[in-house]
Amino acid sequence: MKAAIISDIHSNLEALQAVIKDIKKRRIKRILCLGDLVGYGANPNECVAICLSEAKIIVAGNHDWAAVKKTDVSVFNPVAAEAIQWTQKRLTKGNSGKLQRLKLTDSIDDILLVHASPGKPEQWEYLFSLDEAKRQFKFFKTQVCFVGHTHIPSAVFQDANGYTDFVNDNLFPLIEGRRYIINAGSIGQPRDLDPRASYAIYDGNSRAVEIVRLDYNIPLAQQKIIDVGLPEVLADRLLAGR
């Protein structure tokens, strides 16, 4: 199986369109989505519609559930909460229903898909550090677990003896006897100081994973955020990649 893994679109239509175009250019026919279709950006309905049309599997992110009041928005920072409240008022009934029905986890072949963490997906834990990732390997059995949520692409492996470390290469092999937690990064709001959209390619035939970065029309996405009255900081951070 070959698949594109997308995550954290956050209503950024320009970034999502660029990624979908690249995926199709590469003739990758299967797309798997790790959630957070909405929040922060100006085009929630359009992004939900594209993901529903293009992705074979979509799991729920915390912003998706917050947009349909399944997660308490009071735990969000004020800017994120304002964007969710704005999104709640603009989602169509049909799109709200689709977000309402998203599951927290799903699997395909030897891959687990979850937005935040396999251990407690409903608690939206962030896996930033090696220790945080290391604790998660006992909660899944597949060779690979793809996550999002941090908006920072990364990969951690654990071998049969429990040795755990970061993978430092890009386009890296999936080695027999090792298991992996791989963060696909964010399409719509990267936070690793690289403003380009991020997604992952999983190639089950060649047993390899690649993180892809793409330029997109950031000024247009920024202007849309300002035009609809969302906090200006949400536009500023797109260019900063933070």
N, C-alpha and C positions, 0 to 999 in steps of 0.2 A: 504494500500500500504506500502511495505517496500522497501527502496532504500538506496543505498550508494551514498553519495554526495562527489565528488572529485573536487579539484581545484588546480590551480597553479602548474602544472606538470613541466613546464619550461624545457622541453627537457631532463628530468632526467629519462632515461629508466630504470635504476636499481630500483629506488624508485617506479615508476609506475608499474613495473612488480610485485614487492612485494605486492603492494596494491591490484592489480587485483587478485593475487593469494589468498590473504586473503579474499577478497569479495566472491570469488567462493567457498572457504572453508566454509564460513558461509552460502552458498546457497542463497545469495541475488541475485536476477535475474535482478533487475533494477538499472542502474547506471545513475546518473545525473551529468553533468560536468559544472562547473562554469567558465571555460575558463583559459586563459594563458597556453595553451598547449606547447608553444614554448618560446624561450628566455633563456639566461644564460647557458643552458646545451648543450651537444654534440650530442644529438640524436633527432633532431626535426622531421624528417620524420617518424621515428619509433614511436614516441609518438603520433603524429597526427594519424597515421594509427591505433594504438591500441584504441585510444579514439573514433575514427569514428566507429570502429568495435564493441566496447563494450558499449558505452553510448547511452541511448535512447534519451537524450537531451543534447546539448552542446550550451552554450552561449559564446559570444565573450569576451575575455579579452583584455586589452590594448596592451599586447605584440603580441597577435594574429593579431590585427588590424594594429599594427606598422609593423609587418612582411609582410603585404600585402599593406602597404603604405596608409592605411585608417586613421591612427593616426600619427601625426608628430613626428618623432624620436628625433627632436631637444629638446623636453621637457623632454627627458630621461636623467639620469645622464650618464657621458661619458662611463662607463663600460657597462651599460645596452644598450646604443646606439651601442657600438661596437659589442655586442653579437647579437643584432637585425640585424645589417648590415651583419654580418657573416651568420646569419640564412637566410636572404633574398636571398643570393647567393646559398644556398644549398637546399631550399625547392623545391620539385618537382612541376611541373605545376599543377598536380592534387591536391596536398595538398594545394597549394596556393589558388586554386579555392574554395576548401572547406572552408578554413579560411575566404575567402572573403565573403562568403555567411552566415556566422554566425550572428545571431541576438543578440541584446544587452540584451534582457530579454525573458523569457519564463515562463510558469506556468504549473503546473500539480496538480490535486486534489486541496488541500488548501495551495499550496506552490508557492511562487514566487522565481524564480532563476535569479540572476544578479551577475555580476562579482564584481562590486564596490559598487554602492549605488542605491536604487530604485528611488531616487529623480531626479538625473541627471546622468544616467548611462554612457552617452557619455563623461562626464567630469572626470571620473575615480577618484572620491573622495575617500579618505581613511576614514574609520570609526574606529578610535582608541579609542576615549574617549566616556564616557557615554553621554555627551551632543551632540556629533556628531551623535551618534546612535539615540538618542531621537528625533532629528529633522526629522528623516527619516520615522517614523511610519505613518505620514499623507500621505505618497506617495504610500502606498499599502493597499489592503483590505484583503488579505489572512491572515490566522493565523500565518503562518511562512514565513519568507523571508530568504533564504540562500544566503550568500555572501562569497567572497574570498578577494583577492587583498592585504590585509595587511600581509598575511602569518602567522597570529597569530590566533589560534582557540579561540573562545569566544562566549558567548551568552548573549543577553540582552532581558529583557521582559518589556512589558508595560501592566498595568492592565486597567480595564474599567474606572478608575478614572484618568488615565494619569500618575500614579506613575510608574517610570521607574528605573530599577536597573539591575546589572549584575546577571547572574545565576552562582552560585559558585560551584554547584555540576556537576559531570560528570555522564552520564546516568541519565538524569533528565526528569521528566514528563512534558508533554505539558498540562498545566492546563487550563481548560475551563474558558473563560473570560480574558485570557491573550494572547497577541500576542508577537511574537519573531523575533528578527534578530539574526541569528546564522552564525558565521564564521566557515567554515569547516577547516580552516588552509591550509597549503600548503603540497602537496605531495613532490615536488621536491626541495624546498628551504625554509624550516622552519626558522622563525625569532624570536622564543620565547625562544632561548637558549637551546632548545631541538632539536637535529639534526634528530630525528626520523620522518619519513613521517607521515603526518596527514590527516585523512579524517573523515567524519561524517556518521553515520547510522541513518536514519529517519525511525521509526517504527510507521506507522499510525494505526496499529492494537492495539498495547499496548500504543499508544500515548506517545512516549518517543524518546529522541535523545541521542546518545552517540558519543563522540569524541574518535577515535581509533588512537593510535600511534604504529608505526611499525619500527623495525630495517630493514636496507637494506645494500647493499654492497657499502658503502660510498667511500672506497678507489678506487674501480673500476670507479665510477662516477667521482671522482676527477681526476684520471689519464687520462680519456678520454678528459676532459676539457683541460688539459695541452697538451695532444698529438695533438689536433686539432688546437692549437694556440690561444685559447680564454684566456682572462686575468686570471692570476693565482689566483687572489683574489676570483674569482667565485668558484674555487676549495676549497680554504681555508675556505670559509664561510659555506660550507656544513657540515664540522665536528664541527664547532662552533655553528651551528644553529642560525645564525644571518644574 
